[in-house]
Amino acid sequence: MKLYPAIDMKDGKCVRLKQGEFKDITVYCDEPWKVAEYFEENGASFIHLVDLDGALKGRSVNEECIKRIVSEVGIPCELGGGIRTMEDIERVLSCGISRVIIGTKAVNDPEFVRKAAERFGGDRIAVGVDAKDGFVAIEGWEQLSDKTALSLCLTMKDFGIKHIVYTDISKDGMLCGPNIETTKKLTEETGLDVIASGGVSSMEDLRKLAAAGIKGAIIGKAIYENRVDIKDAVLEFEKQL
């Protein structure tokens, strides 16, 4: 199982939210690139980045910070938040980001994802499926759409997308355990690389995800709160890759 330690950025700082609420914010570091360096030094093979300001404003906000992270580490990074146009994708990839995560735009304009996958390759475009009660949330989780997580995943598969970042919003930042059942179901019913996001609180949570056949897991708050040691986690879950 691939691990994706996460860096969420707001105002150029490394932060974590609870259930996506911008009023419930904890700042962990003023220099996110140092966190990225720490992840790399401890064996991480991929970093998950989120531009929280971008997700809310619909445009890249923390670009200088993102460029600094990419220049400081030698491992690939994926980025989500505020990516709405082909120009956005092109700019982000040219900054050195390896994979771009499309969220709101995939719901509002699925055809955009098909064109992006054709242009940049299905491996470089991932889709973020952020769900609440089974339905996909958009606009920085401020609104609920009428699309189910499964229907969106299947549409994206038809468009050549290989990677889905699945977040159960009710679990995010809560350290209460991930939604293993739904993530497993999505993995089995789509055959996609579904990356679990939200709720990972311990090594035991990671073991349960791995046992369920889930391909990847994003870990954020559990690292920052010293509940998961990224070095130990990489040794246990990625040594077989």
C-alpha positions as CSV (number, residue, x, y, z in Angstrom):
1,M,0.0,0.0,0.0
2,K,1.4,3.4,-1.0
3,L,1.5,6.1,1.6
4,Y,0.9,9.8,1.0
5,P,1.9,12.0,3.9
6,A,-0.1,15.2,3.5
7,I,0.7,18.9,3.6
8,D,-2.3,21.2,3.6
9,M,-1.4,24.8,2.9
10,K,-3.2,28.0,3.9
11,D,-1.6,31.4,3.7
12,G,1.7,29.7,3.0
13,K,1.6,27.7,6.2
14,C,1.2,24.0,6.9
15,V,-2.2,23.5,8.6
16,R,-4.9,21.0,9.3
17,L,-8.7,21.5,9.4
18,K,-11.4,19.4,11.0
19,Q,-14.1,18.2,8.6
20,G,-12.9,20.9,6.1
21,E,-14.1,23.7,8.3
22,F,-11.9,26.8,7.7
23,K,-12.8,28.2,11.2
24,D,-11.4,25.0,12.8
25,I,-7.8,25.3,11.9
26,T,-4.5,24.3,13.5
27,V,-1.1,25.7,12.2
28,Y,1.7,23.1,12.4
29,C,4.5,24.8,10.5
30,D,5.2,28.2,8.9
31,E,7.6,26.6,6.4
32,P,5.8,23.6,4.6
33,W,8.9,22.8,2.6
34,K,10.6,21.7,5.8
35,V,7.8,19.3,6.5
36,A,8.2,17.9,2.9
37,E,12.0,17.5,3.6
38,Y,11.2,15.6,6.8
39,F,8.8,13.3,4.9
40,E,11.5,12.5,2.3
41,E,14.2,12.0,4.9
42,N,12.0,9.4,6.6
43,G,11.4,7.3,3.5
44,A,8.2,8.8,2.0
45,S,8.0,8.1,-1.7
46,F,5.2,10.5,-2.6
47,I,3.7,13.6,-1.0
48,H,0.1,14.8,-1.1
49,L,-0.3,18.6,-1.3
50,V,-3.5,20.6,-0.9
51,D,-3.9,24.3,-1.6
52,L,-6.8,25.0,0.7
53,D,-7.0,28.7,-0.3
54,G,-7.1,27.5,-3.9
55,A,-10.0,25.1,-3.2
56,L,-12.1,27.9,-1.8
57,K,-11.1,30.6,-4.3
58,G,-11.0,28.4,-7.5
59,R,-7.5,29.5,-8.4
60,S,-4.0,28.6,-7.2
61,V,-3.0,30.7,-4.2
62,N,0.0,29.1,-2.6
63,E,2.0,28.7,-5.8
64,E,5.3,30.0,-4.4
65,C,5.1,27.7,-1.5
66,I,4.3,24.7,-3.8
67,K,7.3,25.6,-6.1
68,R,9.6,25.7,-3.0
69,I,8.4,22.3,-1.8
70,V,8.9,20.7,-5.3
71,S,12.4,22.3,-5.5
72,E,13.4,21.1,-2.1
73,V,12.5,17.4,-2.4
74,G,13.4,14.7,-4.9
75,I,10.2,12.6,-4.6
76,P,7.0,13.2,-6.6
77,C,4.2,15.4,-5.3
78,E,0.5,15.5,-6.2
79,L,-1.5,18.6,-5.8
80,G,-5.2,19.4,-5.4
81,G,-7.1,22.6,-4.7
82,G,-8.3,25.3,-7.1
83,I,-7.3,23.6,-10.3
84,R,-10.1,24.5,-12.7
85,T,-8.6,25.1,-16.2
86,M,-6.2,23.4,-18.7
87,E,-3.9,26.4,-18.1
88,D,-4.0,25.6,-14.3
89,I,-3.0,22.0,-15.0
90,E,-0.2,23.0,-17.4
91,R,1.2,25.6,-15.0
92,V,1.1,23.2,-12.0
93,L,2.8,20.4,-14.0
94,S,5.4,22.8,-15.3
95,C,6.2,23.7,-11.7
96,G,7.3,20.1,-11.2
97,I,4.1,18.6,-9.7
98,S,3.8,14.9,-10.8
99,R,0.0,14.5,-10.5
100,V,-2.8,17.0,-10.4
101,I,-6.0,16.3,-8.5
102,I,-9.2,17.6,-10.0
103,G,-12.2,17.9,-7.6
104,T,-15.0,20.4,-8.1
105,K,-14.4,20.7,-11.9
106,A,-14.8,16.9,-12.3
107,V,-18.3,17.1,-10.9
108,N,-19.4,20.3,-12.6
109,D,-17.8,19.5,-16.0
110,P,-16.8,15.9,-16.3
111,E,-15.9,16.4,-20.0
112,F,-13.0,18.6,-18.8
113,V,-11.4,15.6,-17.1
114,R,-11.7,13.5,-20.3
115,K,-9.9,16.2,-22.3
116,A,-7.3,16.6,-19.5
117,A,-6.6,12.9,-19.4
118,E,-6.2,12.8,-23.2
119,R,-3.9,15.8,-23.2
120,F,-1.7,15.0,-20.2
121,G,-2.2,11.3,-19.6
122,G,-4.5,9.4,-17.3
123,D,-1.7,8.8,-14.9
124,R,-1.0,12.5,-14.3
125,I,-4.6,13.5,-13.6
126,A,-6.3,12.1,-10.5
127,V,-9.8,12.9,-9.4
128,G,-10.7,13.9,-5.8
129,V,-14.0,12.4,-4.7
130,D,-15.0,14.1,-1.5
131,A,-18.2,12.6,-0.1
132,K,-20.7,13.3,2.6
133,D,-23.4,10.7,3.2
134,G,-22.5,9.1,-0.2
135,F,-22.8,12.3,-2.2
136,V,-19.9,14.3,-3.7
137,A,-19.1,17.7,-2.1
138,I,-17.7,20.6,-4.2
139,E,-16.4,24.2,-3.8
140,G,-14.0,23.4,-0.9
141,W,-16.7,21.1,0.6
142,E,-19.1,24.1,0.9
143,Q,-21.8,22.5,-1.3
144,L,-23.2,19.0,-1.9
145,S,-23.8,17.8,-5.5
146,D,-26.4,15.3,-6.7
147,K,-23.7,12.8,-7.8
148,T,-22.8,9.7,-5.8
149,A,-19.2,8.8,-5.2
150,L,-19.6,5.5,-7.1
151,S,-21.2,7.0,-10.2
152,L,-18.5,9.7,-10.4
153,C,-15.7,7.1,-10.1
154,L,-17.1,5.0,-12.8
155,T,-17.5,8.0,-15.2
156,M,-13.9,8.9,-14.5
157,K,-12.7,5.4,-15.2
158,D,-14.4,5.6,-18.6
159,F,-12.3,8.7,-19.2
160,G,-9.0,6.9,-18.6
161,I,-8.4,8.1,-15.0
162,K,-6.5,5.7,-12.9
163,H,-6.2,7.3,-9.5
164,I,-9.1,8.4,-7.2
165,V,-8.5,10.3,-3.9
166,Y,-11.5,9.3,-1.9
167,T,-12.3,11.4,1.2
168,D,-15.1,10.8,3.7
169,I,-15.6,14.4,4.9
170,S,-17.1,13.3,8.2
171,K,-13.8,11.6,9.0
172,D,-11.4,14.2,7.8
173,G,-9.1,15.6,10.5
174,M,-11.1,13.8,13.2
175,L,-8.6,10.9,13.9
176,C,-11.6,8.6,14.2
177,G,-10.6,5.9,11.7
178,P,-11.1,5.9,7.9
179,N,-14.3,4.8,6.1
180,I,-12.8,1.4,5.2
181,E,-16.1,-0.2,4.0
182,T,-16.9,2.5,1.4
183,T,-13.3,2.8,0.2
184,K,-13.1,-1.0,-0.2
185,K,-16.4,-1.0,-2.1
186,L,-15.2,1.7,-4.4
187,T,-11.9,-0.1,-5.0
188,E,-13.7,-3.4,-5.8
189,E,-16.5,-1.9,-7.9
190,T,-14.3,0.3,-10.0
191,G,-11.0,-1.5,-10.2
192,L,-9.3,1.9,-9.8
193,D,-6.4,2.9,-7.6
194,V,-8.6,4.4,-4.8
195,I,-6.5,6.3,-2.3
196,A,-8.1,6.6,1.1
197,S,-8.2,10.0,2.7
198,G,-9.6,11.2,6.0
199,G,-9.6,9.7,9.5
200,V,-6.4,7.7,9.6
201,S,-5.4,7.9,13.3
202,S,-3.0,4.9,13.9
203,M,-0.9,2.2,12.4
204,E,-3.8,-0.1,13.1
205,D,-6.0,2.0,10.8
206,L,-3.4,1.6,8.1
207,R,-3.2,-2.2,8.7
208,K,-7.0,-2.4,8.2
209,L,-6.9,-0.4,5.0
210,A,-4.0,-2.6,3.6
211,A,-5.9,-5.8,4.7
212,A,-9.0,-4.5,2.8
213,G,-6.9,-4.4,-0.4
214,I,-6.9,-0.6,-0.6
215,K,-4.0,0.7,-2.8
216,G,-3.1,3.9,-1.0
217,A,-3.6,6.0,2.1
218,I,-3.2,9.7,2.8
219,I,-1.9,10.5,6.3
220,G,-2.1,14.0,7.7
221,K,-3.1,14.8,11.3
222,A,-2.0,11.4,12.6
223,I,1.6,12.3,11.7
224,Y,1.4,15.9,13.1
225,E,-0.1,14.6,16.3
226,N,2.6,11.9,16.6
227,R,0.2,9.0,16.3
228,V,1.9,7.6,13.2
229,D,5.6,7.6,12.6
230,I,6.0,8.0,8.9
231,K,9.3,6.1,8.9
232,D,7.8,3.1,10.6
233,A,4.7,3.2,8.4
234,V,6.8,3.3,5.2
235,L,8.9,0.3,6.4
236,E,5.7,-1.7,7.2
237,F,3.6,-0.9,4.2
238,E,5.8,0.1,1.3
239,K,8.7,-2.4,1.8
240,Q,6.7,-4.9,-0.3
241,L,6.1,-2.5,-3.2
